[in-house]
Structure formats: structure tokens, C-alpha cells
């Protein structure tokens, strides 16, 4: 029987690589979703201007 | 910019408690009317001049104040609309505002004891689901301060955006808490916040936000038309102050005489000074300041020393030291110090100048003298 030295380690590494590759593909697909949504116009863009605690001031102090 | 814009404020738009600031707040409200504000939260200082004044400003200038947890005890009703719905860019924004129950509402009127501030978490838990039936995106204008805002946001669901009020802090980076985009740009108009919102059409959720806070300093060019209005108003305010002062002219006494101040009297009259230091006369100016009346000539004429005398109390140094009803307020200029006893008679006769029927209806010389006998 031919024994390949380090076969178990090779197989384990391959498994890990496969999982990592799958995760990368999935992440890429998820990252595409907002862009896909944006490109499909599923959002509205509004600018909100805000302030607080003006306390009656009409010009800067000093 | 070409995109729809909302303009909101987190509360405490109004100034401090005194008539000069009230006058200025009226002008500010008029200016706000031209800025297209969409929602204003209620801060405790927005009731500084009383509820009637607030409602008058709302009616006269169309200011969109809202609040969900302050009500009048006498009527059991909320003082303002419970929420506002504003449509912009195809999205219905539901604005709701709450005030911290630990903040005191103090007014320049007799309203003070008639306000009740309800628990914001209880109110919002009931209100937000109801608001959701009318609005796509819920915006909380929380006049709660930094720590309490975070506590409330963690306790409730359904807030998409929170503008933090009663704070000196600016959120210069995007911050999300319990799915709410937390925004803050404060105070006294020193900073302005702008949030670029990307809102999901289907559920009103904020998909992305890019927030920026800009310092409103010299680098920001003034709008010339607005600047001209402010300068014109300042001249009007100065005339307003001078007209009030003119009603209490500095006509008594002599330019040749001076008020020496109570510390000078103490050097020879230690016992009398001790009685004075424990009396209400030494608290007279503080009493005014607590009520925001320490710029009012009508009040200062009796709560300071020599207000209507030459070389008497002034807001400017050195005679701003002549606060309170000091020895010379009753006895006259220290430089004229009489030693023949006539100062006693003069002082006794001066009591009723300030303890008059309008301001001191229960005044009785004998009983009041016991409080300051020296």
C-alpha cells in the first residue's frame, strides 16, 4: 500500500481551503445585494439637516 | 443639492428666562419660519416664557413643535401635537419627541406647577406601533441628554433615526444603537449636522447613513440677507433695552459722591454688617437672577444699590459690585457719611420706596424692622 506522507494534513488543509473559498463566494454574493438593490432603485435618498439646543442664540458668542 | 431635504431641531430652541432673551427669541422664531423647519422637539427651555408664548410662536410663525410626554395637569392633555408626519422624497417620516422627566420646567409665568412629564419609555412603547401605521420611517427627537437617550433607545423598538437633544456632544461618526442611527449636532447654533439617508422603500428602514457635522464658524460664509436682518434686529434690541432703562433714569444724587460698598461699612460697623449678611437684603440680586430678572430695570432699581443714583449700580465694572440691598441703598453715599444721626431717619423713610404696595403688600415697618434690626 502506497502511503503518501502527510496525506491527512493535506486533506485537512484542502477541507479548510474549500470552506474558506465557499465563505468568500457567499460574502461576495451578499455584498452585491445592496448594489443590486441600489441599481434596482429600492431605496430613497433624503438629506436630513439637524441641530439642537440653539438656546435663543442669533449669532456666535464672542 | 437636488435631493429632498428635511430640517429638524432637537429642542431648547428658546433662550434663557429674561425679557431681553424673550424679545430675541421672538425674532429667532420669525427667522426660523423662513428656514423651512419640518419638526422641532420640545426642550424644557422652550417653556421658559410660558405655554401661551410657545403656542403664540407656533401659531404666528408656523413652527412645527411636537411632544408626546408633556401634559398639563389641569387639563390632562398633551401641550403639543403628539407626533408629526412629513412626507419627503417619497418617504413618510414620523417625528416624535420626548422630554426627560428629571428636567424641571420653570417659566416666567404662573404656569410652573401645571406640567407633568410622563415616562418616555412607556409613552414610546405605546406610540411607536401606532405611528408606524402612518409613517414609513420613525425619527425620535429625544430631549433626554446623552446617557438617557441611549437607555431609552435600548428599551424600545422601532426607532429608525434618533436626533439627540439636551447635549453638548456632536456625533462626528456614524453611530447605530438598537438599529437606530444616532445623530447629534449641538449647541447654540455652533454646529450643524447633515445626514445623507438611504431608506429602504419597502420597509422605511435606514439602509445606510453618512453623517457629517460642520462647525458654523468664520469658514462658513454668512447669508447676507439674513445677516442684515440680524444686524437690524440687534439695533432694535438695544433700543428696547434703552427704553426700559429710560423709565428708571439715573437722576438722583451727585457725580461728586461715591458708594463705597458694604465691605467698607463692615470695617467700622461689624455688628450691623453681621445682621445685614444674614438678611434677605444680601440675597436680593440672587433672587432676581434665579428668576431671570437680573436685566430688568424695574427689578434692579430695588434689588441693587443706587440704581437710579449717579455712580450707583451698573452692569459694567466697577459698579457691578453694588448688587443687593447694601447698607448705602438705605443710608446713602458712603462718602457723605453723616454722623449726626440723620442717616437713621433717612434709612427708615427709604423702606417704603421699595417695599411698596405692589411689591410688598404685607409690609409693616415694625415687624420687618425686627428682621434687620441693627
Interface residues (C-beta under 8 A of the other chain):
Chain A: X34 X37 X38 X41 X42 X43 X44 X45 X46 X47 X48 X49 X50 X51 X52 X53 X54 X55 X56 X57 X58 X59 X60 X61
Chain B: X1 X3 X4 X5 X6 X7 X8 X9 X10 X11 X12 X13 X14 X15 X16 X21 X24 X25 X27 X28 X31 X41 X43 X45 X88 X89 X90 X91 X139 X143 X161 X163 X164 X165 X166 X167 X168 X183 X184 X185 X186 X187 X188 X189 X190 X191 X192 X193 X194 X195 X196 X197 X198 X199 X200 X201 X202 X207 X208 X216 X217 X230 X233
